[in-house]
Amino acid sequence: MNNWRKFVKLVANMDKRKKLYWISQLSGWSLYVFLGYLLNQLTGKPFSVNLLITLIAVFVIGIGTSHFYRKIIIKFDWLRFGIMRLIPRAVLASLAFGIIFQLLYMAVIWLLIDKSVFTSKFAGIAVEYLGWTTLYVIWSLIYFVFHFFENYRKEEIKNLQWEAAKNEMELNKLKSQLNPHFLFNSMNSIKALIKENPEKAKKSVTQLSNILRNSLQMGKKKEIPFAEELNLVKDYLELESVRYEERLQVDLEIHPESHRFSVPPLMIQTLVENGIKHGISKLPKGGKLALKTDVIDEKLIVKITNNGQLNGTASTKMGYGIKNTKERLKLLYGDESSFSINGAENKVTTEIVIPKTNKL
């Protein structure tokens, strides 16, 4: 009785997906065994202990091997693959598990029913093997189709959430990007350059127009190639270099694999702007801003380090930029992304982690 209560408690504490999985497993293999029993009765063969052992063996081996198959799928993350990469894996796995099932089944028969089972004709064994392999093909099809539709439904929900939040995010983001201080300071810097260095003034106008155009278009795209974002950051930094001159030092260290990634538009630029606005601009002698990227485990790691100090209210003072960065990362990538900001030794380091998508 105590064991039964423990089992009931264990089932009650399972999440819905696990419950559905085990219900499907038990129901599916039970149905297969029941159909095997019916087929045996239709052929006129009497029910026997040997038949019972055979049916139980099929049920237990089926549950065990298919569950092990599922563990392989999860461990190697097959669900992230597209159909063309998934099909050969599923076929090879079905062939392999067909062999495993056949050997285990024959071992049970050899131990409990018939010692001559391993000397059976090859044709009979081959027919049984094809039957087990077909079972795993069907099992694979059901499993992957179920997860395909589940992921499709989640993506639809995510898209709806994105559409609902996009307008608000766009307004908040524009407040961060198109602040009057940046525009006025940039225009004044360009004005001062017109007589001193007309060519540089023209270049600065082009850079400013690039920033404004991308700011206005950012709400229309979820992601852009990293290279486009990097060009925007470079334009922004060059404009700010005109304003701060020797007070702003810039160090870019870009991992060559970074260009394989897509990033949310203006996200890195926002963090760079925060580093200058809330860090370097407040220091009489200015400071250094370093942008470094790295690629680890198919994830893009972006670190922005600037001179300055981080206190308990820094995130609040940085306004919409930090808040929107967190919201956009969570909305687009969920738990696969991360955001952190830390201060030490008169330096502030902001880090974002973005997973690889299949868009590039």
Legacy VTK file of the C-alpha trace (Angstrom):
# vtk DataFile Version 3.0
C-alpha trace
ASCII
DATASET POLYDATA
POINTS 360 float
0.000 0.000 0.000
2.824 2.397 0.847
4.510 1.690 -2.483
1.242 2.403 -4.293
0.882 5.715 -2.445
4.448 6.653 -3.378
3.700 5.835 -7.017
0.514 7.930 -7.009
2.403 10.831 -5.390
5.187 10.539 -7.980
2.671 10.653 -10.838
0.848 13.622 -9.275
4.107 15.594 -9.040
5.043 15.025 -12.694
4.724 17.963 -15.047
2.163 17.743 -17.836
4.664 16.924 -20.569
6.107 13.960 -18.662
2.641 12.679 -17.834
1.634 12.915 -21.490
4.831 11.147 -22.548
4.358 8.208 -20.175
0.648 7.913 -20.920
1.503 7.801 -24.630
4.273 5.264 -24.070
2.166 2.899 -21.970
-0.897 3.276 -24.165
0.996 2.817 -27.436
2.895 -0.309 -26.440
-0.182 -1.724 -24.693
-2.164 -1.262 -27.899
0.566 -2.985 -29.916
0.648 -5.947 -27.512
-3.164 -6.165 -27.518
-3.216 -6.191 -31.336
-0.623 -8.962 -31.266
-2.845 -10.950 -28.917
-5.896 -10.439 -31.161
-3.938 -11.507 -34.237
-2.888 -14.679 -32.418
-6.520 -15.443 -31.532
-7.663 -14.840 -35.101
-5.206 -17.422 -36.355
-6.843 -19.973 -34.065
-3.864 -20.511 -31.770
-4.790 -21.146 -28.109
-3.705 -18.794 -25.358
-0.649 -20.142 -23.542
1.990 -19.233 -20.978
4.537 -18.891 -23.781
2.309 -16.368 -25.537
1.918 -14.410 -22.300
5.706 -14.345 -21.796
6.182 -13.187 -25.378
3.660 -10.351 -25.039
5.126 -9.187 -21.723
8.637 -9.301 -23.212
7.579 -7.183 -26.185
5.900 -4.650 -23.877
8.863 -4.319 -21.476
11.526 -4.260 -24.207
9.468 -1.751 -26.207
9.045 0.614 -23.260
12.708 0.347 -22.248
14.312 0.739 -25.657
12.042 3.551 -26.853
12.647 5.447 -23.605
16.405 5.023 -24.121
15.927 6.288 -27.701
14.210 9.374 -26.299
17.148 10.002 -23.936
19.499 9.966 -26.920
17.267 12.473 -28.732
17.331 14.801 -25.717
21.044 14.392 -24.955
22.132 15.234 -28.494
19.363 17.818 -28.913
17.967 16.373 -32.153
14.859 18.525 -31.879
16.890 21.581 -32.903
17.662 20.054 -36.313
15.685 20.716 -39.460
13.837 17.927 -41.265
16.650 17.172 -43.725
19.174 16.650 -40.909
16.678 14.812 -38.714
15.500 12.165 -41.208
18.832 10.282 -41.575
19.329 10.282 -37.803
15.846 8.895 -37.197
16.309 6.203 -39.869
19.692 5.090 -38.518
18.356 5.091 -34.956
15.364 2.979 -36.023
17.661 0.453 -37.727
19.914 0.305 -34.664
17.076 -0.057 -32.166
15.487 -2.685 -34.402
18.657 -4.781 -33.936
18.692 -4.124 -30.173
15.040 -5.113 -29.865
15.584 -8.274 -31.929
18.544 -9.392 -29.813
16.783 -8.712 -26.502
13.634 -10.432 -27.719
15.559 -13.512 -28.855
17.467 -13.571 -25.543
14.200 -13.681 -23.597
12.822 -16.435 -25.834
16.094 -18.382 -25.443
16.020 -18.074 -21.647
12.330 -18.839 -21.055
10.813 -20.624 -24.048
12.973 -22.043 -26.831
16.724 -22.783 -26.652
16.926 -23.178 -30.420
15.775 -19.642 -31.209
19.269 -18.485 -32.263
19.448 -21.291 -34.819
16.250 -20.170 -36.552
16.247 -19.496 -40.262
17.689 -16.171 -41.297
14.569 -15.241 -43.294
12.356 -15.496 -40.228
14.722 -13.400 -38.112
14.982 -10.812 -40.902
11.182 -10.481 -41.113
10.977 -9.964 -37.337
13.782 -7.396 -37.485
12.018 -5.415 -40.221
8.886 -5.441 -38.076
10.697 -4.015 -35.045
12.459 -1.427 -37.213
9.119 -0.335 -38.683
7.817 0.117 -35.140
10.656 2.519 -34.335
10.114 4.424 -37.560
6.468 4.904 -36.532
7.526 5.832 -32.989
10.011 8.394 -34.363
7.399 9.865 -36.690
4.866 10.317 -33.872
7.460 11.745 -31.461
9.008 14.260 -33.859
5.696 15.345 -35.404
4.280 16.001 -31.925
7.273 18.158 -30.976
7.224 19.904 -34.347
3.641 21.068 -33.815
4.311 21.942 -30.181
7.301 24.100 -31.142
5.282 25.636 -33.973
2.544 26.566 -31.491
5.101 28.108 -29.117
6.607 30.103 -31.982
3.150 31.386 -32.935
2.549 32.498 -29.344
5.963 34.161 -29.264
5.188 35.993 -32.520
1.902 37.245 -31.096
3.683 38.443 -27.965
6.260 40.158 -30.130
3.634 41.953 -32.180
1.808 43.055 -29.034
4.961 44.418 -27.449
6.601 45.842 -30.582
4.835 49.197 -30.646
5.542 49.912 -26.992
9.141 48.773 -27.364
9.577 50.973 -30.429
8.364 54.056 -28.608
10.531 53.358 -25.569
13.504 52.543 -27.736
13.184 55.722 -29.739
13.143 57.669 -26.482
16.478 56.053 -25.721
18.023 56.401 -29.171
16.696 59.685 -30.478
17.280 61.752 -27.343
17.643 65.467 -28.030
21.024 65.725 -26.309
22.660 63.288 -28.706
21.106 64.955 -31.759
21.995 68.491 -30.664
25.543 67.529 -29.671
26.091 65.701 -32.964
24.754 68.611 -35.015
26.917 71.082 -33.110
29.989 68.902 -33.647
29.251 68.684 -37.377
28.679 72.425 -37.525
32.116 73.035 -36.009
33.680 70.701 -38.584
32.186 72.377 -41.639
34.917 75.034 -41.828
37.737 73.069 -40.179
37.324 69.782 -42.025
34.545 69.740 -44.672
35.232 66.119 -45.717
34.939 64.883 -42.155
31.787 66.955 -41.727
30.233 65.231 -44.767
31.199 61.838 -43.376
29.671 62.735 -40.009
26.396 63.759 -41.662
26.281 60.379 -43.422
26.956 58.559 -40.153
24.262 60.507 -38.337
21.745 59.781 -41.096
22.593 56.069 -40.863
21.880 56.088 -37.132
18.596 57.960 -37.552
17.433 55.728 -40.405
18.188 52.537 -38.479
16.551 53.936 -35.357
13.337 54.613 -37.266
13.369 51.181 -38.925
14.321 49.146 -35.878
10.728 48.328 -34.917
10.159 46.550 -38.237
12.775 43.846 -37.671
13.365 41.365 -34.900
16.968 40.668 -35.865
19.614 41.981 -38.217
23.030 40.563 -39.192
25.740 41.293 -36.642
27.772 43.056 -39.344
25.010 45.665 -39.824
24.821 46.316 -36.105
28.606 46.619 -35.893
28.650 49.205 -38.706
26.024 51.218 -36.859
28.091 51.067 -33.663
31.168 52.236 -35.551
29.214 55.191 -37.004
28.007 56.121 -33.543
31.483 55.881 -32.010
33.021 58.014 -34.756
30.394 60.690 -34.192
31.060 60.652 -30.466
34.812 60.765 -31.129
34.306 64.059 -32.950
32.592 65.422 -29.851
34.866 63.994 -27.124
38.103 63.977 -29.147
40.970 62.587 -27.011
38.624 62.023 -24.048
37.176 58.966 -25.797
39.344 55.964 -26.596
37.829 53.020 -28.433
39.001 49.416 -28.589
37.177 46.898 -30.807
37.997 43.193 -30.553
35.573 41.268 -32.773
35.652 37.478 -33.005
35.581 36.437 -36.696
32.705 33.993 -36.050
30.515 36.836 -34.754
29.333 37.580 -38.286
27.454 34.250 -38.381
24.990 35.610 -35.831
21.907 37.774 -35.940
21.264 40.325 -33.191
18.335 42.541 -32.210
18.724 45.899 -34.016
20.325 48.732 -32.028
20.816 46.555 -28.940
24.612 46.720 -28.924
24.534 50.374 -29.957
22.276 51.148 -26.989
24.714 49.534 -24.566
27.647 51.383 -26.132
25.702 54.648 -25.810
24.975 53.921 -22.148
28.670 53.257 -21.536
29.603 56.668 -22.910
26.656 58.626 -21.531
26.685 57.234 -17.983
30.390 56.469 -17.702
32.991 58.202 -19.834
31.119 61.518 -20.270
31.101 62.002 -16.489
34.887 61.685 -16.166
36.934 64.920 -16.612
39.691 63.058 -18.418
37.353 60.768 -20.265
38.153 57.095 -20.621
38.181 53.985 -22.741
35.307 51.980 -24.178
36.081 48.424 -25.245
33.733 46.269 -27.312
34.700 42.594 -27.370
32.837 39.635 -28.838
33.402 35.925 -28.461
31.666 32.758 -29.668
31.273 29.818 -27.277
28.968 26.817 -27.756
27.121 28.444 -30.661
26.368 31.537 -28.591
27.534 35.090 -29.229
28.978 36.807 -26.160
29.192 40.587 -26.334
31.097 42.488 -23.631
31.170 46.270 -23.368
33.598 47.701 -20.824
33.919 51.392 -20.047
35.521 53.557 -17.399
33.115 54.690 -14.711
31.377 53.475 -11.604
28.296 51.368 -11.078
26.169 52.064 -8.038
22.943 50.541 -6.753
20.737 52.753 -8.915
22.746 52.559 -12.115
20.240 50.434 -13.977
17.464 52.892 -13.129
19.528 55.866 -14.217
20.283 54.216 -17.536
16.581 54.410 -18.295
14.917 52.605 -21.151
18.112 51.224 -22.679
18.841 48.539 -20.074
15.180 47.733 -19.445
14.418 47.246 -23.136
17.545 45.161 -23.641
16.396 42.698 -20.981
12.841 42.590 -22.319
13.897 42.061 -25.930
16.366 39.296 -25.043
13.763 37.467 -22.999
11.094 37.870 -25.655
13.279 36.755 -28.560
15.412 34.020 -26.998
13.931 33.131 -23.598
16.294 31.361 -21.198
18.884 30.790 -23.928
20.000 34.429 -23.628
21.317 36.375 -20.663
22.152 39.920 -19.584
24.447 41.152 -16.826
26.073 44.394 -15.741
28.878 44.590 -13.178
31.207 47.253 -11.832
34.699 46.873 -10.359
37.905 48.956 -10.164
36.323 52.023 -11.790
35.131 49.953 -14.732
31.658 48.851 -15.756
31.191 45.708 -17.835
27.932 44.881 -19.599
27.526 41.425 -21.110
24.831 39.928 -23.299
24.649 36.337 -24.554
22.701 35.626 -27.753
22.078 32.104 -29.129
22.617 31.178 -32.759
19.504 31.255 -34.917
19.055 29.674 -38.346
18.506 32.959 -40.175
22.079 33.307 -41.409
LINES 1 361
360 0 1 2 3 4 5 6 7 8 9 10 11 12 13 14 15 16 17 18 19 20 21 22 23 24 25 26 27 28 29 30 31 32 33 34 35 36 37 38 39 40 41 42 43 44 45 46 47 48 49 50 51 52 53 54 55 56 57 58 59 60 61 62 63 64 65 66 67 68 69 70 71 72 73 74 75 76 77 78 79 80 81 82 83 84 85 86 87 88 89 90 91 92 93 94 95 96 97 98 99 100 101 102 103 104 105 106 107 108 109 110 111 112 113 114 115 116 117 118 119 120 121 122 123 124 125 126 127 128 129 130 131 132 133 134 135 136 137 138 139 140 141 142 143 144 145 146 147 148 149 150 151 152 153 154 155 156 157 158 159 160 161 162 163 164 165 166 167 168 169 170 171 172 173 174 175 176 177 178 179 180 181 182 183 184 185 186 187 188 189 190 191 192 193 194 195 196 197 198 199 200 201 202 203 204 205 206 207 208 209 210 211 212 213 214 215 216 217 218 219 220 221 222 223 224 225 226 227 228 229 230 231 232 233 234 235 236 237 238 239 240 241 242 243 244 245 246 247 248 249 250 251 252 253 254 255 256 257 258 259 260 261 262 263 264 265 266 267 268 269 270 271 272 273 274 275 276 277 278 279 280 281 282 283 284 285 286 287 288 289 290 291 292 293 294 295 296 297 298 299 300 301 302 303 304 305 306 307 308 309 310 311 312 313 314 315 316 317 318 319 320 321 322 323 324 325 326 327 328 329 330 331 332 333 334 335 336 337 338 339 340 341 342 343 344 345 346 347 348 349 350 351 352 353 354 355 356 357 358 359
